[in-house]
Amino acid sequence: MARLSVKPQALLIFPPVYDFALFDLFLRPYALLKLGRWLEQSGFSVALINALDHRGIESETGLKTPQRKPDGTGKFLRQVATKPKVLASLNRHYARYGIPARILEQKIKQTQPDIILITSGMTYWYQGVQEVVRLVKKLHPQVPVVVGGIYATLCTAHAKKSLEADEIITGSAYPALCTILRNLKLPVPTAPPAEEYLLNPLYYYDACAIRLNSGCVFDCSYCASRKLGGEFSLGQPEHLAAVVKNLKTQFGISSFAFYDDALLAQKHKGIIPFLKQIIDMDYKLNFFVPNGLHIAFMDSKTAKLMKQAGFKEVRLGFESAHLAFHTTHGFKHNVAMLSEAVSAIKYGGFAPSEIAVYVLAGLPGQYPEAVEESIHFAASFGIQVFVAEYSPIPETKLWQQSIAQSSFPIAEEPLTHNNTLFALQWEKFTLQDMQRLKRLASELRQHLVKN
């Protein structure tokens, strides 16, 4: 039974990451900050440990200080790690990203939790979750450990087998966590989590992740948004604007990255009212959209408001210039809409270098020639093009087809979902083809900048 204090403590942990490469494109403990505030309002004291946050410990690590950018992106602390056997075919260095294990252990030792909640990211990042679970079990053996997040939701059976956690939560923490807390005789929240965050300066630096809407309006074959976030639900623009104001005035946060899967959906009730309130605040904020926006919902009015509110870029999910791709995998837009969207964004005040599109590569049965044509087509509009490498995702419509095509054990070993491995390579679309396509996109971006 967990130790009970006058005010029980919940320890929330964002694990380190094991991967071939990791760049901080606004990777923040968004869900834990919300969950922590929810628990705090219910009577808990909350401690959050972000294993990717190196602040204040650089001198203790002996590692090179990561290069950071003013916008909140950059590198993480990095240590070379042993490459798992299943990834041995890749001639690349493998690393552990985050604060060293001994410092992570020190931080955990300083807590006296009654329950420990650990989030999980990409399915192929579960090694970091394993490390944290084993560590907390060693340091706090009597405390219940609960794991949730993406890996726990999409690879539940694997998580139950590979982790020593007491509970695995799939999908939203609410209401499953309420049942767990009730069984432990701990305080139980009476309402779902709101769009509010733990307000503690220890947890904030340079940029913050936010979300207006939840879920997605589309159900594409290659995406797990519906499984993870459910049906689309419109957010509260007034409430989110107040949250942004608080983070700016209390902690000086000026950069915000939207984690939305459908930020522009029902825009006249959602993002547009939010943008107008931000403009009226006149705080000189910076907004980013790393997930990409839906082309079909873009227009010049929205683009102009985004520019006035402080959006520094517009990223679009284009995926492919081939009609067959969209009719097969989810008809989010037709190809002609890209021209209209780019024109609207430029009219709204964005420079070509501030506009980017994602082209999806490596799906089951896809040919590199189709991807190359899509790259050139998108680049013809004078904008940046990025290749988004497909990773096989459990619980999606393409999962069974991916299993059938892959020569790697993707059904049994989530490490093989890593897009660096390119699990769906075949004789017509090799790893070398993927690398060539990425170089092509990079060269076209460099040419755009030079001109």
ROLO-9788 format. One record per residue: x, y, z of N, C-alpha, C in turn; residue in one letter. Coordinates in steps of 0.2 Angstrom, whole numbers, padded with zeros to 4 digits, always signed. Each point is the difference from the previous one (the first is absolute). Last residue first. Layout:
// residues N
XYZXYZXYZa;...
This chain:
// residues 451
+0090+0160-0265-0004+0004-0005-0005+0004+0003n;+0013-0016+0013+0005+0004-0004-0003+0005-0005k;-0014-0015+0013+0003+0005+0004+0005+0004-0004v;-0010-0018-0011-0005+0005+0001+0003+0006+0005l;+0013-0019-0005+0000+0004-0006-0005+0006+0001h;+0002-0017+0017+0006+0005+0000+0000+0004-0006q;-0017-0016+0001-0001+0005+0005+0006+0005+0000r;+0001-0018-0014-0005+0005-0003-0001+0005+0006l;+0014-0018+0005+0003+0004-0005-0005+0006-0002e;-0008-0016+0015+0005+0004+0003+0003+0005-0005s;-0014-0017-0008-0004+0005+0003+0005+0005+0004a;+0010-0018-0010-0003+0004-0005-0004+0005+0003l;+0009-0016+0014+0006+0005-0003-0003+0004-0005r;-0014-0017+0008+0001+0005+0005+0005+0005-0002k;-0004-0018-0014-0006+0005+0000+0001+0005+0005l;+0016-0017-0001+0001+0004-0006-0006+0005+0000r;+0000-0016+0017+0005+0005+0001+0001+0004-0006q;-0015-0017-0002-0003+0004+0005+0006+0006+0001m;+0006-0018-0014-0005+0004-0003-0003+0006+0004d;+0014-0017+0009+0004+0005-0004-0004+0005-0004q;-0010-0018+0012+0003+0005+0005+0004+0005-0004l;-0018-0012-0016+0006-0002+0005+0001+0005+0005t;-0018-0009-0018+0000+0006+0004+0005-0002+0005f;-0005-0016-0016-0002+0006-0004+0000+0006+0004k;+0005-0021+0010+0005+0001-0005-0002+0006-0005e;-0007+0002+0026+0000-0006-0005+0004+0002-0006w;-0007+0010+0027+0004+0000-0006-0001-0006-0004q;-0010+0008+0022-0004-0002-0006+0004+0000-0007l;+0009+0007+0023-0003-0007+0000-0003-0003-0006a;+0017+0020+0008-0005-0001-0006-0002-0007-0001f;+0015+0012+0017+0001-0007-0002-0004-0001-0007l;-0003+0020+0012+0007+0000-0003+0002-0007-0003t;-0021+0005+0011+0000+0001-0007+0007+0000-0003n;-0010-0015+0021+0004+0006-0001+0001+0001-0008n;-0011-0019+0011-0004+0005-0003+0004+0006-0002h;+0008-0019+0011+0001+0000-0007-0005+0004-0003t;+0001-0003+0023+0006+0003-0002+0000+0001-0007l;-0017-0013+0011-0001+0007-0002+0006+0004-0002p;-0007-0027-0001+0005+0005+0003-0001+0007-0003e;-0015-0018-0006+0003-0003+0006+0004+0005+0004e;-0010+0004-0022-0005-0002+0004+0002-0002+0007a;+0016+0005-0017-0004+0006+0002-0006-0001+0005i;+0022-0012-0011-0005-0002+0005-0004+0005+0003p;+0012+0001-0025+0002+0000+0007-0006-0002+0004f;-0001+0002-0024+0005-0006+0002+0002+0000+0007s;-0024+0011-0012+0007+0001+0003+0004-0007+0001s;-0023+0002-0010+0005+0002-0004+0007+0000+0003q;-0020-0005+0012+0001-0005-0006+0006+0002-0004a;-0007+0014+0018+0003-0006+0003+0001-0005-0006i;-0011+0020-0006+0007+0001+0002+0004-0006+0003s;-0023-0001-0005+0003+0000-0006+0008+0002+0001q;-0014+0001+0019+0000-0007-0003+0004-0001-0006q;-0004+0022+0009+0004-0004+0004+0001-0007-0003w;-0013+0020-0007+0006-0002-0004+0004-0005+0004l;-0019+0012+0009-0002-0004-0005+0005-0004-0004k;+0005+0006+0026-0002+0004-0006-0002-0005-0006t;+0009-0007+0022-0007+0002+0001-0002+0005-0006e;+0026-0002+0003-0005-0005+0002-0007+0004+0001p;+0020+0008-0016-0003+0001+0006-0005-0005+0002i;+0024+0006-0017-0006-0005+0001-0003+0001+0007p;+0012+0020-0013+0002-0005+0005-0006-0005+0001s;+0010+0019-0020-0005-0004+0003+0003-0005+0005y;+0010+0024-0007+0001-0007-0001-0005-0004+0004e;+0001+0026-0012-0002-0004+0006+0000-0007-0001a;+0012+0022-0012-0002-0007-0001-0002-0002+0007v;+0000+0026-0009+0003-0005+0004-0003-0007-0001f;+0002+0027-0012-0003-0007+0000+0004-0004+0005v;-0005+0028-0006+0004-0005+0003-0004-0007+0000q;-0005+0019-0019+0000+0000+0007+0004-0006+0003i;-0007+0008-0024+0005+0004+0004+0000+0000+0007g;-0012-0013-0017-0004+0006+0003+0005+0005+0003f;+0007-0021-0009-0002+0004-0005-0003+0007+0002s;+0004-0020+0014+0006+0005+0000-0001+0005-0006a;-0015-0018+0003-0001+0005+0005+0005+0005+0000a;+0002-0017-0016-0007+0004-0001+0000+0005+0006f;+0018-0015+0001+0001+0005-0005-0007+0004-0001h;-0001-0018+0015+0005+0005+0002+0001+0006-0005i;-0013-0018-0006-0004+0004+0004+0005+0005+0003s;+0009-0016-0014-0005+0004-0004-0003+0005+0005e;+0013-0017+0010+0004+0005-0004-0004+0005-0004e;-0011-0018+0010+0002+0005+0005+0004+0005-0003v;-0006-0018-0014-0006+0004+0002+0002+0006+0005a;+0016-0016-0006-0001+0005-0005-0006+0004+0001e;+0006-0018+0015+0004+0006+0001-0001+0005-0006p;-0019-0018+0008+0006+0001-0004+0004+0006+0001y;-0018-0016+0015+0001+0006-0003+0007+0000-0004q;-0011-0018+0015-0001+0000-0008+0001+0007-0003g;-0002+0002+0026-0001-0006-0004-0001+0000-0007p;+0011+0022+0010-0006-0004+0002+0000-0007-0004l;+0017+0019+0000+0001-0006+0002-0006-0004+0002g;+0001+0027-0001+0003-0005-0004+0001-0006+0004a;-0013+0026-0002+0000-0006+0004+0004-0005-0004l;+0001+0028+0002-0002-0005-0005+0002-0007+0003v;-0005+0027+0009+0002-0007+0001-0002-0004-0005y;+0005+0028+0001-0005-0006-0001+0004-0006+0002v;+0002+0029+0004+0003-0007-0001-0006-0005+0000a;+0007+0029+0002-0005-0005-0002+0003-0007-0002i;+0012+0021+0005-0004-0002+0006-0005-0004-0001e;+0014+0008-0017+0005-0004+0004-0004-0002+0007s;-0010+0014-0017+0000-0007-0002+0004-0004+0005p;-0012+0021+0011+0005-0001-0006+0000-0007-0002a;-0022+0013+0011+0006-0005+0001+0004+0000-0006f;-0021+0012+0003+0006+0004+0002+0006-0005+0001g;-0023-0004-0010-0001+0002+0008+0006+0003+0002g;-0001-0008-0022-0004+0006+0001+0000+0002+0007y;+0010-0020-0004+0004+0005-0002-0003+0007+0000k;-0013-0019+0005+0005+0001+0005+0005+0006-0002i;-0016-0008-0016-0003+0004+0006+0005+0001+0006a;+0007-0012-0019-0001+0007-0002-0003+0004+0006s;+0004-0023+0003+0006+0004+0000-0001+0007-0002v;-0019-0015-0001+0003+0002+0007+0006+0004+0000a;-0009-0007-0021-0004+0005+0003+0002+0002+0007e;+0012-0017-0011+0001+0006-0003-0005+0006+0003s;-0003-0023+0007+0006+0003+0002+0002+0007-0003l;-0020-0013-0006+0000+0004+0006+0006+0003+0002m;-0003-0017-0017+0000+0007-0003-0001+0005+0006a;+0000-0024+0003+0007+0003-0001+0000+0007-0002v;-0019-0009+0016+0002-0002-0006+0007+0004-0002n;-0009-0009+0025+0000+0005-0005+0001-0003-0007h;-0003-0014+0019+0000+0006+0004-0001+0006-0005k;-0004-0027-0001+0000+0006-0004-0001+0006+0004f;+0011-0025+0002-0003+0005+0004-0001+0006-0004g;+0011-0020-0008+0002+0000+0007-0004+0006+0004h;-0004-0006-0024+0001-0007+0004+0001+0001+0007t;-0003+0019-0015-0006-0004+0000+0001-0007+0004t;+0018+0014-0002-0005+0003+0004-0006-0004+0000h;+0018-0006-0014+0002-0001+0007-0006+0003+0004f;-0003+0002-0023-0001-0007+0002+0003-0001+0008a;+0004+0020-0012-0007+0000+0002-0002-0007+0003l;+0024+0013+0000-0003-0005-0004-0007-0001+0003h;+0018+0013+0009-0003+0004-0006-0004-0005-0004a;+0006-0001+0028+0002-0002-0007-0004+0004-0005s;+0004+0006+0025+0000-0007-0001+0002-0002-0007e;-0005+0021+0014-0002-0001-0007+0000-0007-0002f;-0001+0017+0022+0000-0007-0001-0002-0001-0007g;+0012+0022+0011-0006-0003-0003+0001-0007-0001l;+0010+0024+0014+0001-0007-0002-0006-0003-0002r;+0010+0026+0005-0006-0004-0001+0002-0007-0003v;+0012+0021+0017+0000-0004-0006-0007-0003-0001e;+0004+0015+0017+0006+0001-0003+0001-0004-0006k;-0021+0012+0015+0003-0006-0003+0006+0001-0004f;-0014+0017+0012+0007-0002+0002+0002-0006-0003g;-0021+0014-0002+0001-0003+0006+0007-0002+0002a;-0006+0008-0022+0000+0006+0005+0000-0003+0007q;+0000-0016-0017+0006+0004-0001+0000+0006+0006k;-0019-0014-0002+0006-0004+0002+0006+0005+0000m;-0019+0008-0010-0001+0001+0007+0006-0004+0004l;-0001-0001-0024+0002+0007+0002-0001+0000+0008k;-0006-0020-0010+0007+0001+0000+0002+0007+0002a;-0023-0005-0001+0003-0004+0005+0008+0001+0000t;-0012+0009-0018-0002+0004+0006+0003-0004+0006k;+0003-0009-0021+0004+0006+0001-0002+0003+0006s;-0003-0026-0001-0003+0005-0004+0004+0006+0002d;-0002-0029+0005+0004+0006+0000-0003+0005-0005m;-0007-0023+0005-0003+0005+0005+0004+0007-0001f;+0007-0021-0012-0007+0002-0002-0003+0006+0004a;+0022-0010+0005+0000+0005-0006-0008+0002-0002i;+0010-0008+0025-0004-0002-0006+0000+0005-0006h;+0021-0001+0018-0007+0002-0001-0003-0003-0006l;+0023-0006+0018-0003+0002-0007-0007+0001+0000g;+0016-0005+0019-0004-0005-0003-0002+0001-0007n;+0012+0017+0013+0005-0006-0002-0004-0006-0003p;-0004+0027+0004-0004-0006-0001+0004-0006-0003v;+0002+0026+0015+0003-0005-0004-0005-0006-0001f;+0003+0028+0010-0003-0006+0000+0002-0005-0006f;+0006+0024+0017+0002-0004-0006-0003-0007+0001n;-0005+0027+0010+0001-0007+0001+0002-0003-0007l;-0006+0024+0010+0006-0002-0004+0002-0007+0001k;-0019+0013+0010+0005-0003+0004+0007-0002-0004y;-0026+0009-0003+0006+0004-0003+0007-0002+0005d;-0026-0005+0000+0005+0000+0006+0006+0004-0002m;-0016-0004-0017-0002+0005+0005+0004+0001+0006d;+0003-0018-0015+0002+0006-0004-0002+0006+0005i;-0006-0021+0007+0007+0000+0000+0002+0007-0003i;-0022-0006-0002+0001+0002+0007+0008+0001+0001q;-0008-0007-0021-0002+0006+0001+0002+0003+0007k;+0004-0023-0006+0004+0005-0003-0001+0007+0001l;-0016-0017+0008+0007+0000+0003+0005+0005-0002f;-0021-0003-0012-0001+0004+0006+0007+0000+0004p;+0002-0014-0019-0001+0007-0002-0002+0005+0007i;+0002-0025+0001+0006+0004+0000+0000+0007-0002i;-0022-0012+0004+0006-0002+0004+0006+0005-0001g;-0022+0001-0011-0002-0001+0007+0006-0001+0005k;+0002+0002-0024-0004+0006+0002-0002+0000+0007h;+0012-0019-0010+0004+0006+0001-0004+0006+0003k;-0003-0026-0005-0005+0005+0003+0004+0007+0002q;+0019-0015-0006-0007-0002+0000-0005+0004+0004a;+0025+0002-0001-0004+0005-0004-0007-0003-0001l;+0017-0012+0012+0000+0007+0003-0005+0004-0004l;+0006-0026+0003-0005+0004-0004-0001+0007+0002a;+0015-0014+0011+0000-0004-0006-0005+0003-0005d;+0015+0012+0021-0007-0002-0003+0001-0005-0006d;+0016+0012+0016+0000-0007-0001-0006-0003-0003y;+0014+0025+0001-0006-0003+0000+0001-0008-0001f;+0017+0019+0011-0001-0004-0006-0006-0004+0001a;+0013+0025+0008-0005-0006+0002-0001-0004-0007f;+0016+0021+0013-0001-0004-0005-0005-0006+0002s;+0006+0017+0015-0002+0004-0006-0001-0005-0006s;+0002+0002+0029+0000-0005-0005-0002+0004-0006i;+0003+0007+0024+0003+0003-0006+0001-0004-0006g;-0012-0003+0022+0007-0004-0001+0004+0003-0006f;-0022+0009+0008+0003-0003+0006+0007-0003-0001q;-0013+0011-0018+0000+0005+0006+0004-0003+0006t;-0005-0014-0019+0005+0005-0002+0001+0005+0006k;-0015-0018+0003+0007-0003-0001+0005+0006-0002l;-0023+0005+0002+0003-0002+0006+0007-0002+0000n;-0012+0004-0020+0001+0006+0004+0003-0001+0006k;-0007-0019-0012+0006+0003-0003+0002+0007+0003v;-0020-0010+0007+0005-0004+0002+0007+0002-0003v;-0020+0010-0006+0001+0002+0007+0006-0004+0002a;-0008-0005-0021+0003+0007+0000+0002+0002+0007a;-0012-0020-0002+0007-0001-0002+0003+0007-0001l;-0023+0000+0005+0004-0003+0006+0007-0001-0002h;-0015+0008-0017+0001+0005+0006+0004-0003+0005e;-0006-0014-0018+0005+0005-0001+0002+0005+0005p;-0008-0026+0000-0003+0007+0003+0005+0005-0001q;-0004-0024-0015+0002+0003+0006-0003+0006+0002g;-0009-0022-0015+0002+0007+0000+0002+0002+0007l;+0002-0025-0011-0004+0004+0005+0003+0007+0000s;+0001-0026-0015+0001+0008+0001-0004+0003+0005f;+0005-0026+0003-0003+0004-0005+0002+0007+0001e;+0018-0015+0010-0007-0001+0000-0003+0004-0006g;+0024-0004+0008-0004+0006+0003-0008+0000-0001g;+0016-0019-0006+0003+0004+0006-0004+0005+0003l;-0007-0012-0019+0001-0005+0005+0003+0003+0006k;-0003+0013-0019-0006-0002+0002+0000-0005+0006r;+0020+0007-0011-0003+0005+0003-0007-0002+0003s;+0018-0012-0014-0003-0002+0006-0004+0005+0005a;+0008-0005-0028+0000+0004+0006-0004-0003+0005c;+0002-0007-0024+0007+0000+0003+0000+0004+0007y;-0020-0001-0013+0002-0007+0001+0007-0001+0003s;-0018+0021+0004+0004-0003-0005+0003-0006+0002c;-0020+0016+0007+0002-0007+0002+0005-0003-0005d;-0010+0027+0009+0001-0005-0005+0002-0007+0003f;-0004+0020+0012-0006-0001-0004+0001-0005-0005v;+0012+0001+0025+0000+0002-0007-0006-0001-0004c;+0009+0004+0028-0002-0004-0005+0001+0002-0007g;-0002+0019+0018+0003-0007+0001-0003-0004-0005s;+0007+0028+0003-0005-0005-0001+0003-0007+0001n;+0013+0018+0006-0006+0003+0000-0006-0005-0001l;+0027+0001+0010-0005-0004-0004-0007+0004+0000r;+0030+0002+0006-0007+0002+0002-0005-0004-0005i;+0028+0003+0010-0005-0003-0004-0007+0001+0002a;+0024+0015+0003-0005-0004+0003-0005-0003-0005c;+0027+0013+0005-0006-0001-0004-0005-0005+0003a;+0021+0010+0011+0000+0002-0007-0006-0001-0004d;-0001-0011+0024+0006+0004-0003-0001+0001-0007y;-0012-0011+0025-0001+0003-0007+0007+0004-0002y;-0006-0013+0021-0002-0004-0006+0000+0003-0006y;+0005+0010+0022+0005-0005-0001-0002-0004-0007l;-0014+0018+0009+0006+0002-0004+0005-0006-0002p;-0027-0003+0005+0006+0000+0004+0006+0002-0005n;-0026-0006-0001+0003+0007-0001+0006+0000+0005l;-0015-0020-0015+0003+0002+0006+0004+0007+0000l;-0021-0003-0016+0007-0003+0001+0002+0002+0007y;-0024-0002-0016+0004+0004+0004+0006-0004+0002e;-0022-0005-0013+0006+0003-0004+0003+0004+0005e;-0014-0020+0010-0001+0006-0004+0006+0002-0003a;-0010-0025+0010+0006+0005+0000-0002+0006-0005p;-0021-0014+0012+0006-0001-0005+0005+0005+0000p;-0014-0004+0022-0002+0002-0006+0006-0002-0005a;+0000-0004+0024-0007-0001-0002-0002+0002-0007t;+0023-0011+0014-0003+0006-0004-0007-0002-0001p;+0013-0011+0020-0002-0002-0007-0003+0006-0003v;+0018-0009+0022-0005+0005-0003-0002-0001-0007p;+0008-0021+0013+0003+0006-0001-0005+0005-0003l;+0000-0025+0005-0003+0005+0006+0004+0006-0001k;+0001-0019-0015+0006+0002+0004-0002+0004+0006l;-0016-0005-0017+0002-0007+0003+0006+0001+0005n;-0007+0019-0013-0005-0002+0005+0002-0007+0004r;+0013+0008-0018+0001+0005+0006-0005-0002+0006l;-0002-0011-0021+0007-0002+0003+0000+0004+0006i;-0017+0006-0014-0002-0007+0003+0007-0002+0004t;+0001+0020-0012-0004+0001+0006-0001-0007+0003c;+0012+0001-0020+0004+0001+0006-0005+0001+0006l;-0010-0004-0021+0003-0006+0003+0004+0002+0006a;-0015+0014-0015-0001-0001+0007+0004-0005+0003p;+0012+0014-0013-0006+0001+0003-0005-0005-0004y;+0022+0002-0007+0001-0001+0007-0007+0000+0004a;+0002-0006-0027+0000+0006+0005+0001-0003+0007s;+0008-0017-0016-0004+0005-0002+0001+0006+0005g;+0006-0023+0010+0000+0001-0007-0005+0006-0002t;+0016-0010+0022-0006+0004-0002+0001+0001-0008i;+0011-0017+0020+0001+0003-0006-0007+0003-0002i;+0013-0009+0025-0006+0002-0005+0002+0003-0006e;+0016-0008+0015-0005-0003+0003-0007+0001-0004d;+0026-0002-0010-0005+0005+0003-0006-0004+0003a;+0022-0007-0012-0002-0002+0007-0005+0004+0003e;+0005-0006-0027+0001+0005+0005-0002-0003+0007l;-0001-0012-0021+0007+0003+0000+0001+0005+0006s;-0022-0011-0005+0005-0005+0000+0007+0003+0001k;-0019+0014-0003-0001-0004+0006+0005-0005+0001k;+0001+0013-0019+0002+0004+0006-0001-0004+0006a;-0006-0009-0021+0007+0000+0001+0002+0003+0006h;-0023+0000-0005+0003-0007+0001+0007+0000+0002a;-0010+0021-0008-0001-0002+0007+0002-0007+0002t;+0004+0018-0019+0003-0006+0001-0001-0003+0007c;-0010+0020-0007+0000-0003-0007+0004-0007+0001l;-0003+0014+0019-0007+0000-0003+0001-0005-0006t;+0019+0006+0013-0004-0004+0004-0007-0001-0004a;+0016+0014-0010+0002-0007+0000-0005-0004+0004y;-0005+0023+0000+0000-0003-0006+0002-0007-0001i;-0008+0009+0025+0003+0003-0006+0000-0004-0007g;+0002-0007+0028-0005+0002-0005+0004+0003-0006g;+0004-0014+0026+0002+0002-0006-0005+0001-0005v;+0005-0003+0028-0005+0000-0005+0003+0003-0006v;+0006-0010+0026+0003+0003-0006-0005-0001-0006v;+0001-0001+0030-0003-0002-0007+0003+0004-0005p;+0014-0005+0023-0005+0005-0003-0002-0002-0007v;+0016-0011+0015-0007-0001+0002-0005+0005-0003q;+0025+0000-0004-0003-0007-0002-0007-0001+0002p;+0018+0019-0005-0007+0001+0003-0004-0007-0001h;+0023+0002-0009+0000+0005+0005-0006+0001+0005l;+0002-0016-0018+0005-0001+0004+0000+0005+0006k;-0016+0002-0017-0001-0007+0004+0005-0001+0005k;+0003+0018-0016-0005+0002+0006-0002-0007+0004v;+0015-0003-0019+0003+0004+0005-0005+0002+0006l;-0008-0013-0018+0005-0004+0004+0003+0005+0005r;-0014+0011-0015-0004-0005+0004+0005-0004+0004v;+0010+0014-0016-0003+0004+0006-0004-0005+0004v;+0010-0009-0019+0005+0002+0005-0003+0004+0006e;-0014-0007-0018+0003-0006+0004+0005+0002+0005q;-0008+0016-0015-0005-0001+0005+0002-0006+0004v;+0014+0006-0018+0000+0005+0005-0005-0001+0006g;+0000-0014-0019+0006-0002+0004+0000+0005+0006q;-0016+0001-0018-0002-0003+0006+0006-0001+0005y;-0004+0011-0023+0003+0003+0005-0001-0004+0007w;-0011-0004-0022+0007-0003+0000+0005+0004+0005y;-0023+0006-0003+0000-0007+0002+0007-0003+0000t;-0005+0026+0006+0000-0005-0006+0001-0007+0002m;-0004+0013+0021+0000+0003-0007-0001-0005-0005g;-0007+0001+0028+0004-0004-0006-0001+0004-0006s;-0002+0005+0029-0003+0000-0007+0005-0004-0005t;-0006-0002+0028+0006+0001-0005-0004+0000-0007i;-0005+0002+0029-0003+0000-0007+0006+0002-0005l;-0004-0008+0027+0005+0002-0005-0004-0001-0006i;-0007+0003+0028-0001-0003-0007+0005+0003-0005i;+0002+0006+0022-0005-0005+0002-0002-0004-0007d;+0025+0013+0007-0007+0000-0004-0004-0006+0003p;+0022+0016+0004-0004-0005+0005-0007-0001-0003q;+0027+0010-0009-0008+0000+0000-0002-0005+0005t;+0023+0003-0007-0002+0006+0004-0008+0001+0001q;+0011-0017-0014+0002-0001+0008-0003+0005+0004k;+0000+0002-0024-0005-0004+0002+0000-0001+0008i;+0017+0012-0011-0006+0004+0000-0006-0004+0003k;+0021-0011-0003+0000+0005+0006-0006+0004+0000q;+0003-0015-0018-0001-0003+0006+0000+0004+0006e;+0005+0009-0021-0007-0002+0000-0002-0003+0007l;+0022+0004-0004-0003+0006+0002-0008-0001+0000i;+0014-0018-0007+0001+0002+0007-0003+0006+0002r;-0002-0006-0023-0004-0005+0004+0002+0002+0008a;+0003+0019-0019+0003-0006+0002-0004-0004+0005p;-0013+0017-0016+0005+0001+0005+0003-0007+0002i;-0008+0002-0025-0003+0002+0006+0005+0000+0006g;-0001-0016-0023-0001+0007+0001-0003+0002+0006y;+0015-0021-0012-0005+0002+0005+0000+0007+0001r;+0008-0015-0022+0001+0004+0005-0006+0000+0005a;+0015-0011-0023-0007+0000+0003+0002+0003+0007y;+0011+0000-0026+0001+0000+0007-0007+0000+0003h;+0004-0011-0024-0001+0006+0003+0001+0000+0007r;-0003-0017-0020+0006+0002+0002+0000+0008+0002n;-0018-0022+0000+0001+0007-0001+0007+0002+0002l;-0009-0022+0004+0002+0001-0007+0001+0007-0002s;-0007-0008+0022+0007+0000-0001+0002+0001-0008a;-0021-0001+0015+0002+0006-0004+0007+0000-0003l;-0009-0017+0015-0005+0001-0006+0001+0006-0004v;+0013-0004+0020+0002-0005-0006-0005+0001-0006k;+0005+0021+0016-0004-0006+0001+0002-0005-0006p;+0017+0019+0009-0005-0001-0005-0004-0007+0001k;+0013+0017+0018+0000-0006-0003-0006-0001-0005t;+0008+0025+0006-0003-0006+0003+0001-0006-0004a;+0009+0028+0005+0000-0006-0005-0002-0006+0004v;-0008+0025+0006+0006-0005+0002-0001-0006-0005q;-0010+0028+0003+0001-0006-0003+0006-0005+0002r;-0019+0024+0004+0006-0004+0002+0000-0007-0003l;-0013+0017-0015+0000-0003+0007+0007-0002+0002f;-0009+0020-0019+0002-0007+0001+0000-0002+0008k;-0017+0018-0014+0008-0001+0000+0001-0007+0002g;-0021+0021+0001+0003-0006-0003+0007-0001+0001t;-0012+0020+0007-0002-0006+0004+0001-0007-0003g;+0005+0024-0009-0007-0002+0000-0002-0006+0004d;+0023+0009-0002-0005+0004+0004-0007-0002+0000p;+0019-0019-0002-0002+0006-0004-0005+0004+0004k;+0021-0019+0006-0007+0002+0000-0001+0006-0004r;+0019-0021+0006-0001+0006-0004-0008+0002+0000q;+0013-0015+0020-0003+0000-0006-0001+0007-0004p;+0020-0009+0016-0006+0004+0001-0004+0000-0007t;+0018-0019+0008-0001+0006-0004-0006+0003+0001k;+0008-0016+0020-0002+0000-0007+0000+0007-0004l;+0004-0006+0024+0006-0001-0004-0002-0001-0007g;-0015+0004+0020+0000-0006-0005+0007-0001-0003t;-0006+0018+0016+0000-0006+0003+0001-0006-0005e;-0003+0023-0007+0007-0001+0003+0000-0007+0004s;-0021+0006-0010+0006-0001-0005+0007-0001+0003e;-0023+0004+0010+0004-0006+0001+0005-0001-0005i;-0018+0018+0000+0003+0000+0007+0005-0006+0001g;-0017-0003-0020+0002+0006+0003+0002-0001+0007r;-0008-0016-0018+0007+0000+0003+0001+0006+0004h;-0021-0016-0009+0001+0007+0002+0007+0000+0004d;-0012-0020-0007+0003+0004-0006+0002+0007+0002l;-0012-0015+0015+0007-0003-0001+0004+0004-0006a;-0019+0008+0017+0000-0001-0007+0007-0002-0001n;-0017+0000+0022+0007-0001-0002+0000-0001-0008i;-0018+0010+0021+0001-0002-0007+0007-0001-0002l;-0019+0000+0023+0007+0001-0002+0001-0002-0008a;-0021+0008+0019+0002-0003-0006+0008+0002-0002v;-0022-0003+0020+0006+0004-0002+0003-0004-0005s;-0027-0001+0004+0007-0003+0000+0005+0005+0000f;-0025+0003-0001+0003-0001+0006+0007-0004+0001g;-0014+0008-0020-0004-0005+0004+0003-0002+0007s;+0010+0015-0016-0007+0003+0001-0004-0005+0004q;+0021-0007-0008+0001+0005+0005-0007+0003+0002e;+0000-0015-0018+0001-0003+0007+0001+0005+0005l;-0002+0008-0021-0006-0003+0001+0000-0004+0007w;+0020+0010-0009-0005+0005+0002-0007-0003+0002r;+0016-0014-0009+0002+0002+0006-0004+0005+0003g;-0004-0008-0022-0002-0005+0005+0002+0002+0007l;+0007+0014-0018-0008+0000+0001-0002-0005+0005k;+0023+0000-0006-0002+0006+0003-0007+0001+0002l;+0007-0019-0012+0002+0000+0007-0002+0006+0004l;-0002-0001-0024-0005-0004+0004+0001+0000+0007a;+0016+0011-0013-0006+0003-0001-0005-0004+0004y;+0026+0001-0002-0005-0004+0004-0007+0002+0000p;+0018+0005-0021-0001+0002+0007-0005-0005+0003r;+0014+0007-0023-0002-0006+0003+0000+0001+0008l;+0005+0014-0022-0005+0001+0005-0002-0006+0004f;+0017-0004-0015-0005+0004-0004-0006+0001+0005l;+0026-0009+0002-0006+0002+0004-0004+0005-0004d;+0015-0022-0007+0000+0007+0000-0006+0003+0003f;+0015-0024-0003-0006+0003+0003+0001+0007+0000l;+0010-0026-0010+0000+0007+0000-0006+0003+0004a;+0004-0023+0001+0006+0001-0005+0001+0008+0000f;-0012-0011+0022-0001+0000-0007+0006+0002-0004d;-0013-0001+0026+0005-0004-0003-0001+0000-0008y;-0008+0017+0023-0001-0003-0007+0006-0004-0002v;-0011+0008+0026+0005+0001-0005-0002-0004-0007p;-0021+0007+0016+0006-0004+0000+0006+0002-0005p;-0019+0011+0017+0000+0000-0007+0007-0003-0002f;-0017+0000+0023+0006-0001-0003+0000+0000-0008i;-0013+0006+0026-0001-0001-0007+0007+0000-0003l;-0012-0004+0026+0006+0002-0004-0001-0002-0007l;-0016+0007+0022+0000-0004-0006+0007+0002-0003a;-0009+0001+0027+0004+0002-0006-0001-0004-0006q;-0016+0007+0023+0003-0005-0004+0004+0003-0005p;-0006+0010+0024-0002+0001-0007+0004-0004-0005k;+0000-0006+0022-0005+0005+0001-0002+0002-0007v;+0011-0023-0002+0002+0006+0004-0006+0005+0001s;+0006-0028-0006-0005+0006-0001+0003+0005+0005l;+0010-0022-0014+0001+0004+0006-0005+0006-0001r;-0005-0024-0013+0004+0006+0000+0000+0004+0006a;-0003-0027-0002-0004+0006+0000+0004+0006+0000m;
